[in-house]
């Protein structure tokens, strides 16, 4: 009887872990405080002013460096002081893949540097000037 209970318990744990692994909602990941309000299911932002992307799930920027798209915890030095709170973010609501830059040429034309669409309110308040990160612990890493 104990063996049967153990088998059922193990099966239940296995089934639960498989179901959780298939859940792509990533509820445990929060958008950065500089992200725009109202997009809880988005994974990527396109940042026209710096021609880069931000991956909310990985908490990394995706930047074109020397012709390749690289993941970085901060923007490269030419854009290091870019103000993420004031900069416009294009929310890629419908894209669920892992290579948002495959649309870069179209986005670069549609959303040129300096693009400003409808007003955006950020999730959090701006803590200061510059390239502020997701929270205060990122601040030292980003400057």
Secondary structure, DSSP 8 states (H G I E B T S, - for coil): -HHHHHHHHHHHHHHHHHHHHH----TT----TTSBTT-TT--EEEEGGGTEEEETTTTEEEEEETTEEEEESS--GGGTT--TTTS--EEE-S--SS-GGGGHHHHHHHT-TT---S---BSS---SSS---SSHHHHHHH-
